[in-house]
Amino acid sequence: MSRGALFAQAIRGPILLIAVGVLFALHQAGTLSFWRSWPLLIIVIGVIKLAERLATPAYVPPQAGYQQYPPPGGPRL
């Protein structure tokens, strides 16, 4: 897994907590009701998942002739 993908996964929780906190603060201020703004959480989750997907490198199949593991019976000398 690439560094970008790991970073995107690591910040998922903090970003969601910040988003929920902002929505509750707006609710307490009387600007925006939390019950009308919850779809924003779904949008935030979708954006985070998209960032994770974009940060994950595409699958690259191994090259022909390259053996990742030693052959059965142990390595050949």
N, C-alpha and C positions, 0 to 999 in steps of 0.2 A: 504494500500500500504506500502511496506517495505521501510526502510531507503535507501537501495541500489537502489531501483527503483526511489525513489524521487531524489536521488543524480544524477543518470544517466540522468534524465529529466532536472535537474537544470544545468548540464554542457553541454547540447546539443548546445545551442546558442553560448557560448564562444568557444567551440571547432570548430564549423563551421566558426566563425569569424577568428579564428587563422588560420585555413586551407586556407580560402580565402586570408588572408593577406600573408601567405607564398607563395601561388601560384602567387599573384600579385608581390611580391618581386622577385621571380625567373623570372617572365616575364620582370620586369624592369632591372634586371641584365643581361638579354639576355641569360640566361641559358636554360630556358624552356618557350615556348610560352604558354600563358594562354589558348588559344583556342585549344591547343593540350592536355592540362592537366586537363580540366574540368571533365573528367571521375573520377579523383581522389576524387572530391567532392561527387560523387555518392557512391564511396567506403567508404568514411568517414561517410556519412549518414547511410549506411548499417551497419557499425561496431557499430555506436552509437545505432541504433535500436536493434541490436543483444544484446548489453550490457544491454539495458533496459529490453528486454525480459528475459534475464538470471537472472536479479536482481529481477524480479517480482516473488513472491512466487506462487507456484501452487495452484489451487483452492482446498480447503479442505471443503467438504460438512459438514453441522452441524451434530452433533451426534443425534442418534435416541432418542426421548423423551425430547430433549432440545428445549425449545420454546424461540425464540429470542424476541418475542413481547408478551405483555400480551394477554390473550385470549379475544375474543369478549365479551362485557358486563363488562369489567373491570377486575382487578386482583381478584383472589379468596383468601379469607382470611382464 
